[in-house]
Amino acid sequence: MTAHPLPADHHPNPYDHPYDLPDDPPDRYPNPYDELGTLGGAGPLEDFLHEDEPGAGPETWPGGPPHQEPGEEPGEEPGGTWAPPNHRRGGRRRRRHLAGLPFAMKAAVLVVTLAAFLTLADRWALLYAEHQAAQTLKDQLRLTAAPEVEIGGFPFLTQLADDRLDSVRVTVPDVAADRVSLAKVSATATRVRLDSDGPTDVHGARIPELHGEVLLSFDDLNRELGSSQVTFTGHGPDQVRARGTLPVAGHDLGLRADARIRRDGTRGISTHIDGMRLDIGDLATYRPGVRASEGLHLTPRSAARLGDQTARARALLSVPSVVRRLGVPDRVVREALRDDTELASLTGSPAFVHQAMRLNLLDVATAHPELLKRLGLDPALLDGLSRLTRPVLVDQLSLGFRLPHPADGRIRLRDVRVERDGIRVDVTGTGLSVGR
């Protein structure tokens, strides 16, 4: 073996081999994979997989496991030979721990599981009963859609077995009532007694006491009464305002009306409508009725403009019946018709403007239909306005309705109030029944 001299400036590397390597090292370092192939038997892996089988592993050693020398790691055989750890024996110990849980804890787990199943069964029975009740109410009340039914109290099955229910809440949307629709009817019945031949054969129910609420929505009123041209809004605790337009003889007249809400007996509400008027631009106002303040009248602005509108003023003063209603002396009228200055002085006076506003144009238009045209009004309005009487307008703007009369028992309206979204009515009922 020939040694290789090191250079003079060479510094030893601590990781270098402590001795010189031969030029041709002998085959003195065996391959580790070759050693694995020479191991006898199935090997450590096979021993690990079958260590719990009878006759396998250190448990089969005669006289018990070998003595462990100091310094040897657990799992090593005497003399330092490695043995694989037994991982399965720890799993068996854990299973033994679970099997050793106290009886009280096992009973508690069983009780909780049983309670969960009973609760689930109770809720399923409740949902089925609510569905059946909704279908029954839909058929008996002839509703377009099934109402929402909520049965209170827990558990439900014990109530059913006792033929009683703590409370039942029913909500019915969109109920037809006379000319309008009730947006929502909700009621809660308490202490309900069931008429049944068993938990699965319920014929009906007796309701000793009921409290409910009815909502008459302004949105529904606008759609059903206003035909998208009149809107209803609340004004105070018992008043509703109607504002919009109404087509008459091809003209859209501005509509204004006030309705006061009040109870009508014990089962209905009615409206007292006043302040109704139709505005024909800024020229005239129509108020249906027979009183002196009602009819077709010039607006204050239109009456004041007569002083600047000579042709209209002459047309008005040329009708003797109009002059008599105005209370103007014949001498003054003759002078005004001859002289425009006198005419302007007469028609511009506050007294004449006041008298012109009090004049009901419908009274004279029948005999002098050309007068409306001279004043700037369409003569076709005469026929349209004469048909639009007060009862017709009241009927178009009526918000009233009545609750149905039950076959037995009694339903009463307790309170009526106007709120932002509509008219709310409190309802009470006693001695009612549902079903047979």
DARAWO-V281369 format. One record per residue. RES is the residue in one small letter. NEAR is the number of other C-alpha atoms within 12 Angstrom. Layout:
res: [RES RES]
near: [NEAR NEAR]
This chain:
res: [m t a h p l p a d h h p n p y d h p y d l p d d p p d r y p n p y d e l g t l g g a g p l e d f l h e d e p g a g p e t w p g g p p h q e p g e e p g e e p g g t w a p p n h r r g g r r r r r h l a g l p f a m k a a v l v v t l a a f l t l a d r w a l l y a e h q a a q t l k d q l r l t a a p e v e i g g f p f l t q l a d d r l d s v r v t v p d v a a d r v s l a k v s a t a t r v r l d s d g p t d v h g a r i p e l h g e v l l s f d d l n r e l g s s q v t f t g h g p d q v r a r g t l p v a g h d l g l r a d a r i r r d g t r g i s t h i d g m r l d i g d l a t y r p g v r a s e g l h l t p r s a a r l g d q t a r a r a l l s v p s v v r r l g v p d r v v r e a l r d d t e l a s l t g s p a f v h q a m r l n l l d v a t a h p e l l k r l g l d p a l l d g l s r l t r p v l v d q l s l g f r l p h p a d g r i r l r d v r v e r d g i r v d v t g t g l s v g r]
near: [10 10 10 11 9 10 8 7 7 8 10 13 9 8 8 10 10 9 12 15 14 13 10 10 11 10 8 7 10 10 11 10 10 10 11 14 12 12 12 10 11 14 18 21 15 17 20 21 18 20 24 20 15 11 13 17 26 27 17 15 14 10 9 11 16 20 18 17 14 11 10 17 18 20 22 22 21 19 16 17 15 15 23 23 22 24 16 17 15 12 12 14 13 14 13 12 12 14 13 13 15 12 12 11 14 15 13 14 15 14 14 14 14 14 15 14 14 19 19 17 17 22 22 17 24 29 21 20 29 26 21 26 30 31 23 26 27 25 17 21 22 16 21 17 20 25 31 29 30 30 35 27 22 19 24 32 30 19 26 31 20 21 26 33 34 28 28 35 30 32 31 32 26 23 32 26 26 20 21 29 32 34 28 28 30 30 31 32 35 31 27 32 29 33 25 20 14 16 21 17 16 25 21 24 30 30 34 28 27 31 31 30 33 41 36 43 34 32 26 31 35 29 18 28 31 29 19 19 22 30 30 39 33 29 22 18 21 29 30 38 36 39 29 27 25 32 22 25 20 16 21 19 30 27 33 32 36 30 35 32 35 31 29 21 17 25 29 29 34 27 28 28 31 26 27 34 36 40 31 32 21 21 28 35 37 41 36 35 26 17 12 18 21 28 33 38 38 38 30 23 21 29 33 29 27 36 29 22 22 28 23 29 37 32 26 41 36 24 27 21 23 31 26 19 24 28 21 26 18 20 14 21 32 20 20 27 27 17 16 22 16 22 30 30 25 35 38 29 21 19 18 33 29 24 27 38 33 29 34 33 44 36 24 26 32 19 16 23 24 24 30 32 20 25 30 26 29 25 26 21 32 31 19 23 35 28 17 29 24 29 19 17 33 28 22 29 39 35 44 35 31 29 31 20 16 18 15 18 20 24 32 33 30 24 27 32 29 31 23 22 22 35 44 33 39 31 32 30 31 24 24 29 28 29 25 16]
